[in-house]
C-alpha cells in the first residue's frame, strides 16, 4: 500500500504559528503546477509496481487551486500510476474557501476526504493566529460540506495558546463533537523559531507555552473524544471506526510514499529524499530537467530502526518485537528489550502479544520515551 503527497505551497496569508513551506504570493502558481506535472513524469519509477491507495493534497492551502489545476494533477497521476479504484483522495482546505461552488468542484473531481483547518472556534484566537476565516465559518464550512455529501471529513484543532484553558477547551471539544465529523486531528501549539509567534516570543511579546496546562487539555481531549466513539489511534489523531486517515497511517506504518512539489518528502524503505523548499528554484530546476531540485540520503540500519521506533510508538499499532527481529540485526532487539523494561515498570508502556504501546500516562512522554529507545 503506497501513497502520493502533493505539496501546494500557497496561502492567502501567513498564520503566525506556521513554519511549513508556503508563499502568500500566487503569481507563479500556474508555473508551479506545470512543474509538479513535470515532476510526476520524472518520478514515474519511484514506486515501481506499487498500487497507489492514497493521494493527499497538502500545503499550504490546496483549496486555492482551481478545479482545472487539481484535475490536471489527478489526471496525470491516474495515467501514470496504478491508482486503486477506492483510493482515499484527501484535500486540505480552509473554511473560507469552501463555498458551495468550490464544494461542487471538489465533488466533480471525486475528492472523497476533506481536511478542514478550523484550528479554533474563538474569534479572538483566530485573529491572533492570523487565520483568514471567522469563528462562524469554522462551523458553517463543515455543515456546507456535509450538505454537499462529504462524509469523510477531518477537522484540525490547536490547543495550548494563551487564549485557551481547560474550561474553554471543553467547550471547543463539545462543538467539534456536535459537528458529527468522523475524524479530529488536534495539535499542541508550539513556538517555532522562524515564525511571527517565534519572533514575538523572542522579543518577549509572547509568553512560553504552559506545558502543564497543555497536558491537562490533552488528557481531557482523550477522555472526551473516547467517550464519543473516537479511537485515539495516533498521538494527535482521533477517528471513528472506519475513518482513520489511511494516508497518514501509511506514514506511521513505514509504507512507501512519493512526495511531489517544493519541500515534499519521499520514502521507499532504504532511502528518503526531499525537494528544495523554494518555489522559484523548484520551478527553475524542473524546467531545466535538473535533479538539483531534490536531495537524497541512504538510511543506515540504525536510522531505519530509530524511525520505526519514533513512528510506531505514537500509534495504537505500537512497536512489534517480531518486526524488529525480522528487519534488524539481533543487537537491536536485545537492546530494545533491555531499555523498554523501565517504562513497563513505570506503567508508561504496556505489552501484549509482543507489541508495545503507550499507556495514557506514557502518551504525555511519547517523544522522550522514543528518544530513549533509539539505538
C-alpha positions as CSV (number, residue, x, y, z in Angstrom):
1,X,0.0,0.0,0.0
2,X,1.7,3.2,-1.2
3,X,0.7,6.9,-1.2
4,X,1.4,10.1,-3.1
5,X,1.6,13.5,-1.4
6,X,1.4,16.8,-3.3
7,X,2.6,19.9,-1.6
8,X,0.8,23.1,-2.7
9,X,2.8,25.9,-1.2
10,X,0.4,28.8,-1.3
11,X,-1.6,30.6,1.3
12,X,-3.8,33.7,1.4
13,X,-1.9,35.0,4.5
14,X,0.7,33.7,6.9
15,X,-0.6,32.0,10.1
16,X,1.6,33.3,12.9
17,X,2.5,29.9,14.3
18,X,3.2,28.0,11.0
19,X,6.6,27.0,9.8
20,X,5.6,24.9,6.8
21,X,6.9,26.0,3.4
22,X,4.5,28.3,1.7
23,X,4.2,31.6,-0.1
24,X,1.5,34.3,0.1
25,X,2.2,35.4,-3.5
26,X,0.2,33.4,-6.1
27,X,1.9,35.0,-9.1
28,X,3.8,31.8,-10.1
29,X,1.0,29.3,-9.2
30,X,0.5,28.4,-12.9
31,X,4.2,27.7,-13.4
32,X,4.4,25.7,-10.2
33,X,1.5,23.4,-11.2
34,X,3.2,22.8,-14.5
35,X,6.4,21.9,-12.6
36,X,4.5,19.5,-10.5
37,X,3.2,17.8,-13.6
38,X,6.8,17.6,-14.9
39,X,8.0,16.1,-11.6
40,X,5.3,13.4,-11.9
41,X,6.9,12.4,-15.2
42,X,10.4,12.3,-13.8
43,X,9.3,10.3,-10.7
44,X,7.5,7.5,-12.6
45,X,9.9,4.8,-11.5
46,X,10.0,5.8,-7.8
47,X,7.2,3.4,-6.7
48,X,7.6,0.6,-9.3
49,X,4.8,-2.0,-9.3
50,X,3.1,-0.3,-6.3
51,X,-0.7,0.2,-6.1
52,X,-1.5,3.8,-5.0
53,X,-4.0,3.6,-2.2
54,X,-3.9,7.3,-1.1
55,X,-3.4,10.7,-2.7
56,X,-3.1,13.7,-0.4
57,X,-3.1,17.4,-1.4
58,X,-1.4,19.2,1.5
59,X,0.2,22.6,2.0
60,X,0.0,25.4,2.3
61,X,-3.6,25.7,1.2
62,X,-4.5,23.3,-1.7
63,X,-8.1,24.6,-1.8
64,X,-6.6,27.7,-3.5
65,X,-6.1,25.6,-6.6
66,X,-8.7,25.8,-9.4
67,X,-10.7,22.9,-10.5
68,X,-8.7,22.6,-13.7
69,X,-5.4,22.6,-11.8
70,X,-6.4,19.8,-9.4
71,X,-7.9,17.9,-12.4
72,X,-4.6,18.2,-14.3
73,X,-2.6,16.7,-11.4
74,X,-5.1,13.9,-10.7
75,X,-5.4,13.1,-14.4
76,X,-1.6,12.6,-14.8
77,X,-1.3,10.5,-11.6
78,X,-4.1,8.2,-12.8
79,X,-2.5,8.0,-16.2
80,X,1.0,7.1,-15.0
81,X,0.3,5.1,-11.7
82,X,-1.9,2.2,-10.8
83,X,-4.3,4.1,-8.6
84,X,-6.8,1.9,-6.6
85,X,-10.4,2.2,-7.6
86,X,-11.3,3.1,-4.0
87,X,-8.2,5.2,-3.2
88,X,-8.5,7.8,-0.4
89,X,-8.1,11.2,-2.0
90,X,-7.7,14.0,0.6
91,X,-7.6,17.7,0.1
92,X,-6.6,20.1,2.8
93,X,-8.8,23.2,2.8
94,X,-9.5,26.4,4.8
95,X,-13.1,27.2,5.8
96,X,-13.2,30.4,3.9
97,X,-12.5,28.6,0.6
98,X,-15.4,26.1,1.0
99,X,-18.1,28.0,-0.9
100,X,-21.0,25.9,-2.4
101,X,-19.4,26.3,-5.8
102,X,-16.0,25.1,-4.5
103,X,-17.6,22.1,-2.9
104,X,-19.4,21.2,-6.2
105,X,-16.0,21.4,-7.9
106,X,-14.4,19.0,-5.4
107,X,-17.3,16.6,-5.8
108,X,-16.8,16.6,-9.6
109,X,-13.1,15.9,-9.0
110,X,-14.0,12.9,-6.8
111,X,-12.1,14.2,-3.8
112,X,-13.5,11.9,-1.2
113,X,-11.9,13.2,2.0
114,X,-11.7,16.8,3.3
115,X,-9.2,18.0,5.9
116,X,-10.6,21.4,7.1
117,X,-8.3,23.6,9.1
118,X,-10.6,25.1,11.7
119,X,-8.0,25.5,14.4
120,X,-10.4,27.3,16.8
121,X,-14.0,28.4,17.3
122,X,-12.9,31.5,19.2
123,X,-12.9,34.8,17.2
124,X,-10.1,36.5,19.2
125,X,-7.9,33.4,19.0
126,X,-8.3,33.1,15.2
127,X,-7.4,36.8,14.8
128,X,-4.3,36.3,17.0
129,X,-3.3,33.3,14.8
130,X,-3.9,35.4,11.7
131,X,-6.3,32.9,10.2
132,X,-8.2,34.0,7.1
133,X,-11.6,32.7,8.4
134,X,-14.0,33.6,11.1
135,X,-15.3,31.6,14.0
136,X,-18.7,31.4,12.3
137,X,-17.1,30.0,9.2
138,X,-15.4,27.3,11.3
139,X,-18.7,25.7,11.9
140,X,-20.6,26.7,8.7
141,X,-17.9,25.3,6.4
142,X,-18.2,21.8,7.8
143,X,-22.0,21.9,7.6
144,X,-21.9,23.0,4.0
145,X,-19.5,20.2,3.1
146,X,-21.8,17.7,4.8
147,X,-24.8,19.1,3.0
148,X,-22.9,18.6,-0.3
149,X,-22.4,14.9,0.5
150,X,-18.9,14.8,2.1
151,X,-19.0,12.2,4.8
152,X,-15.2,11.6,5.3
153,X,-14.2,14.9,7.0
154,X,-11.5,15.6,9.4
155,X,-11.0,18.9,11.2
156,X,-7.9,20.4,12.7
157,X,-7.8,22.0,16.2
158,X,-5.0,23.7,18.1
159,X,-4.8,23.8,21.9
160,X,-2.4,25.4,24.4
161,X,-2.5,29.1,23.3
162,X,-2.8,31.9,25.8
163,X,-6.5,32.1,24.8
164,X,-7.4,28.6,25.9
165,X,-7.9,27.0,29.3
166,X,-9.5,23.7,30.4
167,X,-12.9,25.2,30.5
168,X,-12.8,26.8,27.1
169,X,-11.2,23.7,25.7
170,X,-14.1,21.5,26.9
171,X,-16.4,23.9,25.0
172,X,-14.3,23.6,21.9
173,X,-14.3,19.8,22.1
174,X,-18.1,19.8,22.6
175,X,-18.5,22.0,19.5
176,X,-16.3,19.7,17.5
177,X,-18.2,16.6,18.6
178,X,-21.5,18.3,17.8
179,X,-20.4,18.8,14.2
180,X,-20.5,15.0,13.8
181,X,-17.3,14.7,11.9
182,X,-15.7,11.2,12.0
183,X,-12.1,12.3,12.5
184,X,-10.4,15.0,14.5
185,X,-6.7,16.0,14.4
186,X,-5.5,18.2,17.3
187,X,-2.1,19.6,17.9
188,X,-0.5,21.4,20.9
189,X,0.6,24.8,19.9
190,X,4.4,25.0,19.5
191,X,6.6,28.1,19.2
192,X,8.7,27.7,16.0
193,X,11.7,30.0,15.6
194,X,11.1,31.2,12.1
195,X,7.5,32.4,12.6
196,X,5.8,35.6,13.8
197,X,4.9,33.8,17.0
198,X,8.6,32.7,17.4
199,X,9.8,36.3,16.9
200,X,7.3,37.7,19.3
201,X,8.3,35.2,21.9
202,X,12.0,36.1,21.4
203,X,11.3,39.8,22.0
204,X,9.1,38.9,25.0
205,X,5.8,40.0,23.4
206,X,4.5,36.4,23.9
207,X,4.9,34.0,26.8
208,X,6.0,30.4,26.7
209,X,3.5,27.6,26.3
210,X,2.3,26.3,29.6
211,X,3.2,22.6,29.4
212,X,1.1,21.6,32.5
213,X,-2.0,23.4,31.1
214,X,-1.4,21.7,27.7
215,X,-1.1,18.3,29.3
216,X,-4.4,18.8,31.1
217,X,-6.1,19.7,27.9
218,X,-4.5,16.7,26.1
219,X,-5.9,14.3,28.7
220,X,-9.3,16.0,28.7
221,X,-9.4,15.6,24.9
222,X,-8.6,11.8,25.1
223,X,-11.3,11.3,27.7
224,X,-14.0,13.4,26.0
225,X,-13.4,12.1,22.5
226,X,-13.2,8.4,23.5
227,X,-16.5,8.8,25.3
228,X,-17.9,9.8,22.0
229,X,-16.7,6.8,20.0
230,X,-13.5,8.3,18.7
231,X,-10.5,6.0,18.8
232,X,-7.2,7.6,19.8
233,X,-5.1,5.8,17.1
234,X,-2.2,8.2,17.0
235,X,-0.9,10.9,19.5
236,X,-2.6,13.8,17.6
237,X,-5.3,11.9,15.8
238,X,-8.8,10.5,16.7
239,X,-11.0,8.7,14.3
240,X,-14.2,6.8,14.5
241,X,-14.2,3.1,13.3
242,X,-13.5,3.0,9.6
243,X,-12.4,6.7,9.4
244,X,-8.7,6.6,10.3
245,X,-6.6,8.6,7.8
246,X,-5.3,5.9,5.5
247,X,-2.6,8.2,4.1
248,X,-1.1,9.3,7.4
249,X,-1.5,5.8,8.8
250,X,0.8,4.6,6.0
251,X,3.5,7.0,7.1
252,X,3.4,5.7,10.6
253,X,3.4,2.1,9.4
254,X,6.5,2.6,7.3
255,X,4.8,2.3,3.9
256,X,6.4,3.8,0.8
257,X,5.3,7.2,-0.4
258,X,6.1,9.7,-3.1
259,X,6.2,13.4,-2.4
260,X,5.7,16.0,-5.1
261,X,6.1,19.8,-5.1
262,X,8.6,22.1,-3.2
263,X,9.6,20.8,0.2
264,X,7.8,17.5,-0.2
265,X,9.5,14.3,1.2
266,X,9.6,10.8,-0.4
267,X,10.5,7.5,1.2
268,X,10.9,4.0,-0.2
269,X,12.3,1.8,2.5
270,X,16.1,2.3,2.4
271,X,16.3,5.9,1.3
272,X,14.5,9.2,1.6
273,X,14.6,12.4,-0.4
274,X,13.2,15.9,-0.1
275,X,12.6,18.6,-2.6
276,X,14.0,22.1,-2.4
277,X,11.9,24.5,-0.2
278,X,12.0,27.3,-2.7
279,X,9.2,27.8,-5.3
280,X,11.4,29.6,-7.8
281,X,14.3,27.2,-7.6
282,X,11.9,24.2,-7.8
283,X,10.3,25.7,-11.0
284,X,13.7,26.5,-12.4
285,X,15.3,23.1,-11.9
286,X,12.3,21.2,-13.3
287,X,12.2,23.4,-16.4
288,X,16.0,22.7,-16.8
289,X,15.4,19.0,-16.2
290,X,17.9,19.2,-13.5
291,X,18.0,16.8,-10.5
292,X,19.1,19.7,-8.3
293,X,15.6,20.1,-7.1
294,X,16.0,17.4,-4.5
295,X,18.5,15.9,-2.1
296,X,18.7,12.2,-1.2
297,X,20.1,10.1,1.7
298,X,20.6,6.4,2.1
299,X,19.3,5.3,5.5
300,X,21.6,3.3,7.8
301,X,20.2,0.4,9.7
302,X,20.3,2.5,12.9
303,X,18.4,5.3,11.2
304,X,15.7,2.9,9.9
305,X,15.4,1.4,13.4
306,X,15.0,4.8,15.1
307,X,12.4,5.9,12.6
308,X,10.4,2.7,13.2
309,X,10.5,3.4,17.0
310,X,9.5,7.0,16.6
311,X,6.6,6.5,14.3
312,X,5.3,3.2,15.7
313,X,5.3,4.2,19.3
314,X,2.9,7.1,18.6
315,X,0.2,4.7,17.4
316,X,-2.2,2.0,18.6
317,X,-0.3,-0.5,16.5
318,X,2.8,0.0,18.6
319,X,6.3,-1.5,18.3
320,X,6.3,-5.1,17.4
321,X,9.2,-7.2,18.7
322,X,8.9,-9.8,15.9
323,X,9.2,-7.0,13.3
324,X,12.4,-5.8,15.0
325,X,13.8,-9.3,15.0
326,X,12.9,-9.8,11.3
327,X,14.1,-6.5,9.9
328,X,17.2,-5.6,12.0
329,X,20.2,-7.5,13.4
330,X,19.8,-9.2,16.8
331,X,21.5,-6.4,18.8
332,X,18.6,-4.1,18.1
333,X,16.1,-6.5,19.7
334,X,18.4,-7.2,22.6
335,X,19.0,-3.5,23.4
336,X,15.3,-2.7,22.9
337,X,14.2,-5.3,25.4
338,X,16.7,-4.0,27.9
339,X,15.6,-0.4,27.6
340,X,11.8,-0.9,27.5
341,X,11.6,-2.7,30.8
342,X,12.0,0.6,32.8
343,X,9.0,2.1,31.0
344,X,6.9,-1.0,31.6
345,X,7.7,-0.7,35.4
346,X,6.8,3.0,35.2
347,X,3.5,2.0,33.6
348,X,4.1,4.3,30.7
349,X,4.3,1.4,28.2
350,X,2.3,-1.8,28.1
351,X,3.0,-5.0,26.2
352,X,0.6,-7.5,24.7
353,X,1.4,-10.3,22.2
354,X,5.0,-8.9,21.8
355,X,3.6,-5.4,20.9
356,X,4.5,-2.4,23.0
357,X,2.2,0.6,23.2
358,X,2.0,3.8,25.3
359,X,-0.4,4.0,28.2
360,X,-2.3,7.2,28.7
361,X,0.4,8.3,31.1
362,X,3.0,7.4,28.5
363,X,1.4,9.5,25.8
364,X,2.4,12.6,27.7
365,X,6.0,11.5,27.4
366,X,5.9,10.0,23.9
367,X,8.9,11.9,22.4
368,X,11.1,11.3,25.4
369,X,10.4,7.6,25.6
370,X,11.0,7.2,21.8
371,X,14.4,9.1,22.0
372,X,15.4,6.9,25.0
373,X,14.7,3.8,22.9
374,X,16.7,4.9,19.9
375,X,19.7,2.8,19.0
